[in-house]
Amino acid sequence: HPFVIESKKPLKVPDARNHPLTRKEEAVEKGGIVAFAVVPLLTPDGRAIGTIHGERDDHVVPSDDEIEDFLSFGAQLAALIEHGERLNLLQAALDKIPDPLIIYDALQRPRYANQRASELLHIQRGWRSDAPSKEEEERLALISPDVASALAIGRAGRRIHLPDHFEGSLVAGRIENWTKQTSGAFVNVEDLTFPSRV
């Protein structure tokens, strides 16, 4: 409902068949919708990015308390959508990095691998919440000491030799949150074999 997105305010419709904004909508004409409410999905900065449509089986207009519940749920849903969009943008940017990059959480679990890291180590690309497979764990064991060092002392680096005649310069670093607490680590490997392959 464009009206709700523009106004950023809930819309209560006691009889959709006679309301000027809804009477010609297909859902009203063919779906039998009578009374309903539409609330905006508002991001924390106040942008409306969609709507939630709520109706009751008894054709009674949703109450003010129900509207408040919709607004609360809508704000949570908008925040999740916005978070997902940010992760997609971040992944797109990280995938453009030509060198392998892996991000770990503070418990040394891999949480992200860009395209090049996925190709090099044969691990899952993108964000993950699951544990690596046994085969992935074996490959990631090649860099686990560097992750542990980065989490413990802030930084690690060395020359690394991987299967398939790959040689690289590995740098691992600690990732801190805004309160300066450790939230994870990154591992970046500069491909030193690239010039010989060109």
C-alpha angles and dihedrals in degrees: 000000000000091000092062093046092050096044095037087214131113118260120214116198115189094183116017091186090068103030114109093223096049114022094095097046116116093230089058097043097044105016099057095235110164114161123021146138132227121203128186124246099232123194119218089263091054101257116143108225100170144328142258118222116207130183136166127230092233092059091241118139110256111261125246089257090053090049089052089051090051091049092050092048090044092054091051092047092048090051090051092048091049091048090051091050090051091050090050091051091047092049091050090053094045092049089058091062103104095211126071113272128183126180120205131192122234091271090060094252115143110244103169138020123181123224095268093049089049092052095044100045098026092236132138114287122227133014119341138184097181128085118264118259119256090259091050091048090055091052094044090051086076089071102026094101089055091051091050091050092049091051092046103041104013102250143036135178140174145140112275134199117201133180119283092046093288117159122182148161108245123207122182124185140179120253114214129193124228091278090055092249118139111259099167147309139259130218120203123181120197109213106236093178094062096091091053091051095052 
